[in-house]
């Protein structure tokens, strides 16, 4: 097989999940703080009845850009929430936000182009850049853990073809204000605004959308997050009217159309948007307060106070192991998965990203395991006959080629 010129090492979080998913948890209940999924179940609140006749009409190929009634429902959302009149023609239903992101990259970028990312960002951006052969410029963050608007123009070169703005951000859960979004929109470079957590603030302050700039820029979002249907895989991309034909042509080549049964489910749920999102936000707020209170009681240091989304960052700068070693250790010895900071930040990655959208009863147990290890009471969590943590972590890293992965980052 010819050697590929595309280097695409595994994400650290995927390595951790491979260890975590092994069946032997040595008597401990597995607690998954690593994946970006919510424990909220919309089907506890809404009945979705899709009969066999309706399904039978949706087993072939559908409209490339998605079921029109679902796209119309998304347009109504922007009309009701932001007073923006969006045409369904500009909306493409995708395989989650990842599908929308891939589509946006394919539309805007060619090999050797440059894209601007925040120095701390969702790792899929970097991976896609490698796949497409695109060079990344990393823009600094401000003290608010948002991209530094004043420094951003200094990163633009004649090769810059796009900027990716994730607001609210993953992993920090911070968001940009309206005037900041406007400043970015006016830089003269196409922007991909990734807004998957926009509908999920953790307080009463509404989170702005860049939708009013979508006549020039691209918007990505996902029902996977807002409605907690990650496995259904329904996201969407909004493009300027001038790019609708290009969007359709690229989508057709990528995967023809997004699963029609998935779109039917999403359409049924979106009819109950206000009820479901309100209840989802209530769960997230409750869980975050529980997480914050528990972490404080246990002496864990949190990096930030998230304003939206699913994630909190636990600082591990004072630990004897780096975040990747620590995360491996926790997955193998404590049945606790986490996402180490190396995936998210170019240089400052001494943290673990933990998902507080997990079942609430996991928060106390999971954080107690973490605190027990970090703060010196590890022996109280060990079980008789278990190998030492250091031996297991070293063995796991060796088996997964972790040394070469860290060096490649």
RONULUM-961734 format. One line per 5 residues: their letters; for each residue x, y, z of N, C-alpha, C. Coordinates in steps of 0.1 Angstrom, whole numbers, plus 5000, padded with zeros to 4 digits. Layout:
<fitors>
A	X/Y/Z/X/Y/Z/X/Y/Z ~ ...
</fitors>
This chain:
<fitors>
XXXXX	5009/4988/5000/5000/5000/5000/5009/5012/5000 ~ 5006/5022/4991/5015/5034/4991/5013/5042/5003 ~ 5024/5048/5008/5024/5056/5020/5017/5069/5017 ~ 5008/5073/5026/5000/5085/5025/5009/5097/5029 ~ 5007/5109/5023/5014/5121/5027/5006/5129/5037
XXXXX	4994/5123/5041/4986/5130/5051/4989/5123/5065 ~ 4994/5131/5074/4996/5126/5088/4983/5129/5096 ~ 4977/5119/5101/4965/5120/5109/4965/5111/5121 ~ 4973/5115/5131/4974/5107/5143/4961/5107/5151 ~ 4959/5097/5159/4946/5096/5167/4946/5108/5177
XXXXX	4933/5112/5180/4932/5121/5191/4934/5114/5204 ~ 4939/5122/5213/4942/5117/5227/4929/5111/5233 ~ 4918/5118/5231/4905/5114/5237/4901/5100/5231 ~ 4904/5097/5219/4901/5085/5213/4909/5073/5218 ~ 4922/5076/5221/4931/5067/5228/4925/5063/5241
XXXXX	4921/5074/5249/4916/5072/5262/4903/5063/5261 ~ 4895/5066/5252/4882/5058/5251/4885/5044/5247 ~ 4896/5041/5239/4899/5027/5236/4902/5020/5249 ~ 4910/5026/5258/4913/5020/5270/4901/5019/5279 ~ 4893/5029/5280/4881/5029/5288/4871/5019/5284
XXXXX	4870/5017/5271/4859/5007/5266/4863/4993/5268 ~ 4875/4990/5273/4878/4976/5275/4869/4971/5287 ~ 4865/4958/5286/4854/4953/5294/4858/4952/5309 ~ 4870/4950/5313/4874/4948/5327/4876/4961/5334 ~ 4866/4965/5342/4867/4977/5350/4870/4973/5365
XXXXX	4873/4960/5367/4877/4956/5381/4868/4959/5392 ~ 4855/4958/5389/4845/4960/5399/4840/4974/5400 ~ 4846/4984/5393/4841/4998/5394/4831/5001/5384 ~ 4821/5009/5387/4811/5014/5377/4818/5023/5368 ~ 4818/5021/5355/4825/5030/5345/4817/5043/5345
XXXXX	4825/5054/5345/4820/5068/5344/4826/5075/5333 ~ 4818/5079/5323/4823/5085/5311/4822/5100/5311 ~ 4832/5107/5315/4833/5121/5314/4840/5126/5301 ~ 4843/5117/5292/4851/5120/5281/4844/5124/5268 ~ 4832/5118/5266/4825/5121/5253/4816/5133/5255
XXXXX	4814/5139/5243/4805/5151/5243/4791/5148/5241 ~ 4785/5140/5250/4771/5137/5249/4764/5140/5262 ~ 4751/5142/5261/4743/5146/5272/4735/5135/5277 ~ 4733/5134/5290/4724/5124/5296/4709/5127/5295 ~ 4706/5139/5290/4692/5143/5288/4686/5134/5277
XXXXX	4674/5129/5279/4667/5120/5269/4654/5127/5265 ~ 4654/5132/5253/4642/5139/5248/4630/5130/5247 ~ 4632/5117/5246/4621/5108/5244/4614/5104/5257 ~ 4620/5109/5268/4613/5109/5281/4602/5119/5282 ~ 4602/5129/5273/4593/5140/5273/4584/5141/5261
XXXXX	4588/5135/5250/4581/5136/5237/4580/5122/5231 ~ 4568/5119/5226/4566/5106/5219/4568/5109/5204 ~ 4577/5101/5198/4579/5103/5184/4574/5090/5177 ~ 4562/5092/5170/4556/5081/5164/4558/5082/5149 ~ 4567/5073/5144/4569/5072/5129/4565/5058/5125
XXXXX	4554/5058/5117/4549/5044/5113/4557/5039/5102 ~ 4554/5026/5099/4562/5019/5088/4559/5025/5075 ~ 4547/5030/5073/4543/5036/5059/4552/5048/5057 ~ 4553/5057/5067/4561/5069/5065/4576/5065/5064 ~ 4581/5055/5071/4595/5051/5070/4597/5045/5056
XXXXX	4587/5038/5051/4588/5032/5038/4590/5042/5027 ~ 4585/5054/5029/4587/5065/5019/4600/5072/5020 ~ 4608/5067/5030/4621/5074/5032/4633/5064/5034 ~ 4633/5055/5025/4644/5045/5025/4653/5046/5013 ~ 4649/5055/5004/4658/5058/4992/4666/5070/4994
XXXXX	4671/5076/4983/4678/5089/4984/4668/5100/4985 ~ 4671/5110/4993/4662/5121/4994/4669/5134/4988 ~ 4663/5145/4991/4668/5158/4987/4682/5159/4992 ~ 4692/5163/4984/4706/5164/4988/4707/5173/5000 ~ 4700/5184/5001/4702/5193/5011/4693/5191/5023
XXXXX	4685/5180/5022/4677/5176/5034/4662/5178/5032 ~ 4654/5172/5041/4639/5173/5040/4635/5187/5042 ~ 4627/5192/5032/4624/5206/5032/4617/5211/5045 ~ 4608/5203/5050/4601/5207/5062/4610/5208/5074 ~ 4621/5200/5075/4630/5202/5086/4638/5215/5084
XXXXX	4642/5218/5072/4649/5230/5069/4640/5242/5072 ~ 4628/5241/5069/4618/5252/5072/4617/5254/5087 ~ 4617/5243/5095/4617/5244/5109/4629/5251/5115 ~ 4641/5249/5109/4653/5255/5113/4652/5270/5110 ~ 4647/5273/5099/4645/5288/5095/4636/5295/5105
XXXXX	4625/5288/5109/4616/5294/5119/4623/5297/5132 ~ 4633/5288/5136/4640/5291/5148/4648/5304/5147 ~ 4654/5307/5136/4662/5319/5135/4652/5331/5133 ~ 4640/5329/5128/4631/5340/5127/4626/5343/5141 ~ 4622/5333/5149/4616/5335/5162/4627/5340/5172
XXXXX	4639/5335/5172/4649/5338/5182/4657/5351/5178 ~ 4659/5353/5165/4669/5364/5161/4663/5373/5151 ~ 4650/5371/5148/4643/5380/5138/4650/5381/5125 ~ 4655/5369/5121/4663/5368/5108/4655/5359/5098 ~ 4653/5365/5087/4645/5358/5076/4654/5349/5068
XXXXX	4655/5336/5071/4664/5327/5064/4656/5318/5054 ~ 4661/5317/5042/4655/5308/5032/4660/5294/5034 ~ 4650/5284/5033/4654/5270/5034/4664/5266/5024 ~ 4665/5273/5013/4675/5269/5002/4689/5271/5007 ~ 4691/5279/5017/4705/5282/5022/4709/5272/5033
XXXXX	4700/5263/5036/4703/5253/5047/4705/5239/5042 ~ 4716/5233/5046/4718/5219/5043/4719/5211/5055 ~ 4711/5200/5056/4711/5191/5067/4723/5181/5065 ~ 4731/5180/5075/4744/5172/5075/4744/5161/5085 ~ 4754/5153/5084/4757/5142/5094/4763/5148/5106
XXXXX	4755/5154/5115/4760/5161/5126/4767/5173/5123 ~ 4773/5180/5133/4781/5192/5130/4794/5188/5123 ~ 4799/5176/5126/4811/5172/5119/4809/5171/5104 ~ 4797/5167/5099/4794/5167/5085/4794/5181/5080 ~ 4788/5190/5087/4787/5204/5083/4801/5210/5082
XXXXX	4810/5207/5092/4823/5212/5092/4831/5207/5080 ~ 4830/5194/5077/4837/5188/5065/4832/5195/5053 ~ 4819/5197/5051/4814/5204/5040/4819/5218/5038 ~ 4820/5225/5049/4825/5239/5049/4839/5239/5045 ~ 4847/5230/5050/4861/5230/5046/4863/5227/5031
XXXXX	4855/5217/5027/4856/5213/5012/4852/5225/5003 ~ 4842/5233/5008/4838/5244/5000/4848/5255/4999 ~ 4855/5258/5010/4863/5270/5011/4878/5268/5008 ~ 4883/5256/5010/4898/5254/5011/4904/5245/5001 ~ 4915/5248/4997/4924/5240/4988/4937/5237/4995
XXXXX	4944/5227/4990/4957/5223/4996/4966/5235/4996 ~ 4973/5237/5007/4983/5248/5009/4977/5261/5013 ~ 4963/5262/5013/4957/5274/5018/4960/5275/5033 ~ 4956/5286/5039/4957/5288/5054/4944/5291/5060 ~ 4942/5285/5072/4930/5288/5080/4934/5292/5094
XXXXX	4927/5301/5099/4930/5307/5113/4921/5300/5123 ~ 4927/5294/5133/4920/5288/5144/4925/5295/5157 ~ 4917/5294/5168/4921/5299/5181/4932/5289/5186 ~ 4941/5294/5194/4952/5286/5199/4946/5274/5208 ~ 4934/5276/5213/4927/5265/5220/4914/5263/5213
XXXXX	4912/5251/5208/4900/5249/5200/4896/5234/5199 ~ 4884/5231/5194/4879/5218/5192/4889/5211/5183 ~ 4894/5199/5186/4905/5193/5179/4902/5188/5165 ~ 4889/5186/5161/4885/5182/5148/4890/5193/5137 ~ 4891/5206/5141/4895/5216/5132/4909/5213/5127
XXXXX	4918/5210/5136/4932/5206/5132/4932/5194/5124 ~ 4924/5184/5128/4925/5171/5120/4920/5173/5106 ~ 4909/5180/5104/4904/5183/5091/4914/5191/5083 ~ 4921/5201/5089/4931/5208/5082/4942/5199/5077 ~ 4946/5189/5084/4956/5180/5080/4951/5172/5068
XXXXX	4938/5167/5069/4933/5159/5058/4932/5167/5045 ~ 4928/5179/5046/4927/5188/5034/4940/5194/5030 ~ 4951/5191/5038/4964/5197/5034/4965/5212/5036 ~ 4957/5217/5046/4956/5231/5049/4965/5235/5060 ~ 4972/5246/5060/4980/5251/5070/4972/5259/5080
XXXXX	4975/5257/5093/4968/5264/5104/4977/5276/5110 ~ 4970/5287/5112/4976/5298/5120/4968/5299/5132 ~ 4975/5299/5144/4968/5299/5156/4967/5313/5162 ~ 4955/5318/5164/4953/5332/5170/4953/5331/5185 ~ 4959/5340/5192/4959/5340/5207/4945/5342/5213
XXXXX	4944/5337/5225/4931/5340/5233/4934/5351/5243 ~ 4923/5358/5247/4924/5368/5257/4922/5362/5271 ~ 4922/5370/5281/4920/5365/5294/4907/5359/5297 ~ 4897/5362/5288/4884/5357/5289/4882/5343/5283 ~ 4893/5337/5278/4893/5324/5272/4885/5325/5258
XXXXX	4884/5336/5252/4879/5337/5239/4890/5342/5230 ~ 4888/5340/5217/4898/5344/5207/4900/5360/5209 ~ 4912/5364/5208/4916/5378/5210/4912/5386/5198 ~ 4902/5394/5198/4897/5401/5186/4907/5411/5181 ~ 4914/5418/5190/4924/5428/5186/4936/5422/5180
XXXXX	4940/5410/5184/4951/5403/5178/4948/5395/5165 ~ 4935/5392/5163/4931/5383/5152/4935/5389/5138 ~ 4934/5402/5136/4938/5407/5122/4952/5404/5119 ~ 4961/5404/5129/4975/5402/5127/4978/5388/5121 ~ 4969/5379/5122/4971/5365/5118/4968/5363/5103
XXXXX	4961/5373/5097/4956/5372/5084/4968/5374/5074 ~ 4969/5365/5064/4979/5367/5053/4972/5366/5040 ~ 4980/5367/5029/4974/5366/5016/4970/5352/5013 ~ 4974/5342/5021/4970/5328/5019/4958/5324/5028 ~ 4953/5333/5036/4942/5330/5045/4929/5329/5037
XXXXX	4923/5317/5038/4910/5315/5031/4898/5314/5040 ~ 4900/5312/5053/4889/5311/5062/4894/5312/5076 ~ 4884/5316/5085/4886/5317/5099/4875/5308/5106 ~ 4879/5300/5116/4869/5292/5123/4867/5299/5137 ~ 4855/5302/5139/4851/5308/5152/4841/5299/5159
XXXXX	4845/5294/5171/4836/5285/5178/4831/5292/5190 ~ 4818/5296/5190/4812/5304/5201/4798/5299/5203 ~ 4795/5294/5214/4803/5290/5226/4814/5280/5223 ~ 4825/5281/5230/4837/5273/5226/4837/5260/5233 ~ 4844/5251/5226/4847/5238/5232/4863/5238/5232
XXXXX	4869/5238/5244/4864/5232/5256/4860/5242/5267 ~ 4862/5255/5265/4861/5265/5276/4846/5269/5279 ~ 4837/5268/5270/4823/5271/5272/4821/5286/5273 ~ 4830/5294/5267/4829/5309/5267/4823/5313/5253 ~ 4817/5325/5253/4812/5330/5240/4815/5344/5237
XXXXX	4814/5348/5225/4816/5361/5220/4803/5369/5220 ~ 4805/5382/5223/4794/5391/5222/4791/5396/5208 ~ 4779/5402/5206/4775/5406/5193/4785/5415/5186 ~ 4790/5425/5193/4800/5434/5186/4813/5427/5183 ~ 4816/5416/5190/4828/5409/5187/4826/5400/5174
XXXXX	4814/5394/5173/4811/5386/5161/4811/5396/5149 ~ 4806/5408/5151/4805/5417/5140/4819/5421/5135 ~ 4828/5423/5145/4842/5427/5142/4849/5416/5133 ~ 4846/5404/5137/4852/5393/5130/4846/5392/5116 ~ 4833/5394/5115/4826/5393/5102/4831/5403/5092
XXXXX	4836/5414/5097/4841/5425/5089/4855/5425/5086 ~ 4862/5414/5088/4877/5413/5085/4880/5411/5070 ~ 4869/5408/5062/4872/5405/5048/4876/5391/5045 ~ 4875/5382/5054/4878/5368/5052/4866/5359/5055 ~ 4863/5349/5047/4852/5340/5050/4854/5334/5064
XXXXX	4843/5334/5071/4843/5329/5085/4833/5317/5086 ~ 4838/5306/5093/4829/5295/5096/4826/5297/5111 ~ 4814/5300/5114/4809/5302/5127/4803/5289/5132 ~ 4810/5283/5142/4805/5270/5147/4798/5273/5160 ~ 4784/5271/5160/4776/5275/5171/4768/5263/5177
XXXXX	4774/5252/5178/4767/5240/5182/4761/5241/5197 ~ 4767/5249/5205/4762/5251/5219/4755/5264/5221 ~ 4751/5271/5210/4745/5284/5212/4732/5284/5219 ~ 4724/5273/5218/4711/5272/5224/4712/5267/5239 ~ 4724/5265/5244/4725/5259/5257/4733/5267/5267
XXXXX	4729/5280/5270/4735/5288/5280/4733/5282/5294 ~ 4742/5284/5303/4741/5279/5317/4735/5290/5326 ~ 4732/5301/5321/4725/5311/5329/4714/5318/5320 ~ 4709/5329/5324/4697/5335/5317/4702/5345/5306 ~ 4715/5347/5305/4720/5356/5294/4719/5349/5281
XXXXX	4712/5354/5271/4711/5348/5258/4725/5348/5251 ~ 4728/5338/5243/4740/5337/5236/4738/5342/5221 ~ 4746/5352/5217/4744/5357/5203/4747/5347/5193 ~ 4741/5349/5181/4744/5341/5169/4749/5350/5159 ~ 4758/5344/5150/4763/5352/5138/4753/5351/5126
XXXXX	4741/5347/5129/4732/5345/5117/4730/5357/5109 ~ 4730/5369/5115/4728/5381/5106/4740/5384/5097 ~ 4751/5377/5099/4762/5379/5090/4763/5367/5080 ~ 4753/5358/5079/4753/5347/5071/4751/5349/5056 ~ 4748/5362/5053/4748/5365/5039/4762/5365/5033
XXXXX	4772/5366/5042/4786/5366/5037/4794/5354/5043 ~ 4789/5348/5053/4797/5337/5060/4789/5325/5063 ~ 4795/5315/5068/4789/5302/5070/4786/5299/5085 ~ 4775/5293/5088/4770/5290/5102/4769/5274/5103 ~ 4775/5269/5113/4774/5255/5116/4766/5253/5129
XXXXX	4757/5244/5130/4750/5240/5142/4746/5226/5142 ~ 4740/5221/5153/4737/5207/5154/4726/5205/5164 ~ 4716/5197/5160/4706/5192/5169/4711/5181/5178 ~ 4722/5175/5174/4728/5165/5183/4731/5171/5197 ~ 4735/5183/5198/4738/5189/5211/4725/5195/5217
XXXXX	4718/5204/5210/4707/5211/5216/4696/5202/5221 ~ 4693/5192/5212/4682/5182/5215/4687/5169/5221 ~ 4701/5168/5223/4707/5156/5229/4704/5144/5221 ~ 4706/5144/5208/4704/5133/5199/4717/5130/5191 ~ 4728/5129/5198/4741/5127/5192/4741/5115/5182
XXXXX	4735/5104/5186/4735/5092/5178/4726/5093/5165 ~ 4717/5103/5165/4708/5105/5154/4716/5111/5142 ~ 4727/5119/5146/4736/5125/5136/4729/5135/5127 ~ 4723/5146/5132/4717/5156/5124/4722/5170/5128 ~ 4730/5175/5119/4735/5189/5121/4730/5197/5108
XXXXX	4735/5209/5107/4732/5217/5095/4742/5228/5092 ~ 4743/5232/5080/4752/5242/5075/4743/5253/5068 ~ 4745/5265/5071/4739/5277/5065/4749/5284/5057 ~ 4746/5287/5044/4756/5294/5036/4749/5306/5029 ~ 4758/5316/5024/4752/5327/5016/4745/5322/5004
XXXXX	4736/5329/4999/4728/5325/4987/4737/5322/4975 ~ 4748/5330/4974/4757/5328/4963/4765/5314/4963 ~ 4764/5307/4975/4772/5295/4976/4763/5283/4977 ~ 4750/5284/4975/4740/5273/4976/4743/5262/4966 ~ 4746/5266/4953/4749/5256/4943/4762/5248/4947
XXXXX	4772/5255/4951/4784/5248/4955/4782/5239/4967 ~ 4775/5244/4977/4771/5235/4988/4764/5222/4984 ~ 4755/5224/4975/4747/5212/4970/4756/5202/4963 ~ 4764/5208/4954/4773/5199/4946/4783/5191/4955 ~ 4789/5198/4965/4798/5192/4974/4792/5181/4982
XXXXX	4780/5185/4988/4772/5175/4996/4769/5163/4989 ~ 4765/5164/4976/4762/5152/4968/4774/5143/4967 ~ 4786/5149/4965/4798/5140/4964/4802/5134/4977 ~ 4800/5141/4988/4804/5136/5001/4796/5124/5006 ~ 4783/5126/5005/4774/5114/5010/4760/5114/5005
XXXXX	4758/5121/4994/4745/5122/4987/4734/5128/4996 ~ 4730/5122/5007/4721/5128/5016/4722/5123/5030 ~ 4718/5130/5040/4718/5126/5054/4707/5116/5056 ~ 4709/5107/5065/4699/5096/5068/4685/5102/5069 ~ 4676/5097/5061/4662/5103/5061/4654/5099/5074
XXXXX	4656/5086/5079/4649/5084/5092/4654/5093/5103 ~ 4667/5096/5103/4672/5105/5113/4666/5119/5111 ~ 4664/5123/5099/4658/5136/5097/4643/5136/5101 ~ 4636/5125/5099/4623/5124/5104/4622/5125/5119 ~ 4631/5119/5126/4631/5120/5141/4634/5134/5145
XXXXX	4644/5140/5139/4647/5154/5142/4636/5164/5140 ~ 4628/5161/5129/4617/5170/5125/4606/5169/5136 ~ 4604/5156/5141/4594/5154/5151/4598/5161/5164 ~ 4610/5161/5168/4615/5166/5180/4615/5182/5179 ~ 4619/5187/5168/4621/5202/5167/4607/5209/5168
XXXXX	4596/5201/5166/4583/5207/5169/4581/5210/5183 ~ 4589/5204/5192/4588/5206/5207/4600/5214/5212 ~ 4606/5222/5203/4619/5228/5206/4620/5235/5219 ~ 4610/5244/5222/4611/5252/5234/4610/5244/5247 ~ 4601/5234/5247/4600/5225/5258/4612/5217/5261
XXXXX	4617/5211/5250/4629/5202/5251/4642/5209/5255 ~ 4644/5221/5248/4656/5228/5251/4656/5234/5265 ~ 4644/5239/5269/4643/5244/5283/4646/5233/5293 ~ 4641/5221/5291/4643/5210/5301/4658/5206/5300 ~ 4663/5206/5288/4677/5202/5287/4686/5212/5294
XXXXX	4683/5225/5292/4691/5235/5299/4690/5234/5314 ~ 4678/5231/5319/4676/5229/5334/4685/5218/5339 ~ 4686/5206/5331/4695/5196/5336/4709/5200/5336 ~ 4713/5207/5325/4727/5212/5324/4731/5221/5336 ~ 4722/5231/5339/4724/5240/5350/4725/5233/5363
XXXXX	4716/5224/5365/4716/5216/5378/4730/5208/5379 ~ 4733/5201/5368/4746/5193/5368/4758/5202/5370 ~ 4758/5213/5363/4770/5222/5365/4771/5227/5379 ~ 4760/5231/5385/4761/5236/5399/4766/5224/5409 ~ 4760/5212/5406/4765/5201/5414/4779/5198/5412
XXXXX	4784/5199/5399/4798/5196/5396/4807/5206/5403 ~ 4803/5219/5402/4811/5230/5407/4812/5228/5423 ~ 4801/5226/5429/4800/5225/5443/4808/5213/5448 ~ 4807/5201/5441/4814/5189/5445/4829/5191/5443 ~ 4833/5197/5432/4848/5199/5429/4854/5208/5440
XXXXX	4846/5219/5444/4851/5228/5454/4853/5220/5467 ~ 4843/5212/5471/4844/5205/5483/4855/5195/5484 ~ 4858/5189/5472/4869/5179/5471/4883/5185/5469 ~ 4883/5199/5467/4896/5205/5466/4902/5205/5452 ~ 4893/5202/5442/4897/5202/5428/4897/5217/5423
XXXXX	4907/5220/5414/4908/5233/5409/4902/5234/5395 ~ 4892/5242/5393/4886/5244/5380/4892/5256/5373 ~ 4895/5254/5360/4901/5264/5352/4892/5276/5349 ~ 4880/5273/5346/4870/5284/5341/4856/5281/5347 ~ 4848/5291/5345/4834/5290/5348/4826/5290/5335
XXXXX	4823/5278/5330/4817/5277/5316/4804/5285/5316 ~ 4801/5291/5305/4789/5299/5303/4778/5291/5294 ~ 4783/5280/5288/4774/5272/5280/4780/5259/5277 ~ 4771/5249/5273/4776/5236/5269/4777/5226/5280 ~ 4786/5216/5278/4787/5204/5286/4799/5203/5295
XXXXX	4809/5212/5293/4823/5208/5298/4828/5218/5309 ~ 4836/5211/5318/4844/5219/5328/4858/5214/5327 ~ 4867/5223/5330/4882/5219/5329/4887/5219/5343 ~ 4893/5207/5347/4900/5205/5359/4915/5207/5357 ~ 4921/5216/5364/4935/5219/5363/4943/5208/5370
XXXXX	4953/5203/5362/4962/5192/5367/4976/5196/5366 ~ 4979/5209/5366/4993/5214/5364/5002/5209/5376 ~ 4996/5207/5387/5005/5203/5399/5006/5188/5400 ~ 5000/5180/5391/5001/5166/5392/5015/5161/5388 ~ 5019/5149/5393/5032/5144/5389/5032/5140/5375
XXXXX	5021/5135/5369/5020/5131/5355/5014/5142/5347 ~ 5017/5142/5334/5011/5152/5325/4996/5147/5323 ~ 4988/5155/5316/4974/5153/5315/4971/5140/5308 ~ 4979/5137/5298/4977/5125/5290/4980/5112/5298 ~ 4991/5112/5305/4994/5101/5314/4983/5099/5324
XXXXX	4979/5110/5330/4969/5110/5340/4956/5104/5335 ~ 4952/5109/5323/4939/5104/5317/4940/5089/5314 ~ 4951/5085/5309/4953/5070/5307/4952/5062/5320 ~ 4958/5068/5330/4958/5061/5343/4944/5060/5349 ~ 4936/5071/5348/4923/5071/5353/4914/5061/5345
XXXXX	4915/5061/5332/4907/5052/5324/4910/5037/5327 ~ 4923/5034/5329/4927/5020/5331/4925/5015/5345 ~ 4927/5024/5355/4927/5020/5369/4915/5024/5377 ~ 4908/5034/5372/4896/5039/5379/4883/5040/5372 ~ 4883/5033/5360/4871/5033/5352/4865/5047/5350
XXXXX	4874/5057/5347/4870/5071/5346/4876/5076/5333 ~ 4867/5080/5324/4872/5086/5311/4872/5101/5312 ~ 4882/5107/5305/4883/5122/5304/4890/5125/5291 ~ 4890/5138/5288/4896/5142/5276/4908/5151/5280 ~ 4920/5147/5277/4932/5154/5282/4934/5167/5273
XXXXX	4940/5177/5279/4941/5190/5273/4950/5190/5260 ~ 4958/5180/5258/4967/5180/5246/4959/5181/5233 ~ 4946/5176/5234/4938/5177/5222/4934/5191/5218 ~ 4933/5199/5228/4926/5212/5227/4935/5224/5226 ~ 4946/5224/5232/4955/5236/5233/4969/5233/5228
XXXXX	4974/5243/5221/4987/5242/5214/4998/5240/5224 ~ 4998/5247/5236/5009/5246/5245/5004/5245/5260 ~ 4993/5251/5263/4989/5251/5277/4978/5240/5279 ~ 4982/5227/5281/4973/5217/5281/4973/5208/5294 ~ 4976/5215/5305/4976/5208/5318/4963/5207/5324
XXXXX	4953/5202/5317/4939/5201/5322/4932/5189/5317 ~ 4922/5185/5323/4913/5174/5319/4899/5181/5316 ~ 4894/5178/5304/4880/5182/5301/4871/5171/5305 ~ 4861/5175/5314/4852/5166/5320/4838/5170/5316 ~ 4829/5161/5313/4816/5163/5308/4806/5163/5320
XXXXX	4801/5174/5324/4791/5174/5335/4777/5172/5330 ~ 4775/5170/5317/4762/5166/5312/4760/5151/5314 ~ 4769/5144/5320/4768/5130/5323/4757/5128/5334 ~ 4752/5116/5336/4742/5114/5346/4747/5120/5360 ~ 4738/5127/5366/4741/5134/5378/4747/5125/5389
XXXXX	4743/5113/5390/4748/5105/5401/4763/5100/5398 ~ 4767/5103/5386/4781/5100/5383/4791/5111/5388 ~ 4785/5123/5390/4794/5134/5392/4801/5132/5406 ~ 4794/5129/5416/4800/5127/5429/4811/5116/5429 ~ 4807/5105/5423/4816/5093/5423/4828/5096/5415
XXXXX	4826/5102/5403/4837/5104/5394/4847/5114/5399 ~ 4842/5125/5404/4851/5135/5410/4858/5130/5422 ~ 4851/5122/5430/4858/5116/5442/4870/5107/5438 ~ 4868/5099/5427/4879/5091/5422/4890/5100/5418 ~ 4887/5111/5410/4897/5120/5405/4905/5127/5416
XXXXX	4897/5132/5426/4903/5139/5437/4912/5130/5446 ~ 4907/5117/5447/4914/5108/5455/4928/5105/5450 ~ 4929/5105/5436/4941/5103/5430/4950/5115/5430 ~ 4944/5127/5426/4952/5139/5425/4957/5144/5439 ~ 4949/5142/5449/4951/5148/5462/4957/5139/5472
XXXXX	4961/5127/5468/4969/5118/5477/4962/5107/5484 ~ 4949/5105/5482/4943/5094/5489/4940/5082/5479 ~ 4950/5080/5470/4948/5070/5460/4946/5056/5466 ~ 4953/5053/5477/4952/5039/5483/4938/5036/5487 ~ 4930/5046/5491/4917/5043/5495/4908/5039/5484
XXXXX	4912/5042/5471/4904/5038/5460/4909/5025/5453 ~ 4921/5021/5457/4927/5009/5451/4919/4996/5455 ~ 4919/4986/5447/4913/4974/5451/4923/4963/5452 ~ 4922/4954/5461/4932/4943/5463/4935/4936/5450 ~ 4948/4933/5449/4952/4925/5437/4954/4933/5424
XXXXX	4952/4946/5425/4953/4954/5413/4968/4957/5411 ~ 4972/4958/5398/4986/4962/5395/4987/4977/5399 ~ 5000/4981/5401/5002/4995/5405/4997/5004/5393 ~ 4992/5016/5397/4987/5025/5387/4998/5029/5377 ~ 5010/5031/5382/5021/5035/5373/5024/5025/5362
XXXXX	5024/5012/5367/5027/5001/5357/5016/5000/5347 ~ 5004/5001/5351/4992/5000/5342/4993/5012/5332 ~ 4995/5024/5337/4995/5036/5328/5006/5035/5318 ~ 5018/5030/5322/5029/5029/5313/5026/5018/5303 ~ 5020/5007/5307/5017/4996/5298/5006/5001/5287
XXXXX	4996/5008/5292/4986/5013/5283/4992/5022/5272 ~ 5001/5032/5277/5007/5041/5268/5016/5034/5257 ~ 5023/5024/5262/5032/5016/5253/5024/5009/5242 ~ 5013/5002/5247/5005/4995/5237/4999/5004/5227 ~ 4996/5016/5230/4989/5025/5221/4998/5034/5213
XXXXX	5011/5032/5215/5021/5041/5208/5020/5055/5212 ~ 5018/5057/5225/5015/5071/5230/5027/5080/5228 ~ 5039/5075/5230/5051/5084/5229/5051/5090/5215 ~ 5050/5082/5205/5050/5088/5191/5039/5098/5189 ~ 5028/5095/5195/5016/5104/5193/5019/5118/5199
XXXX	5024/5118/5212/5027/5131/5219/5038/5138/5211 ~ 5048/5131/5206/5058/5138/5198/5053/5144/5185 ~ 5043/5137/5179/5037/5142/5167/5029/5155/5169 ~ 5024/5157/5181/5016/5169/5184/5026/5181/5187
</fitors>
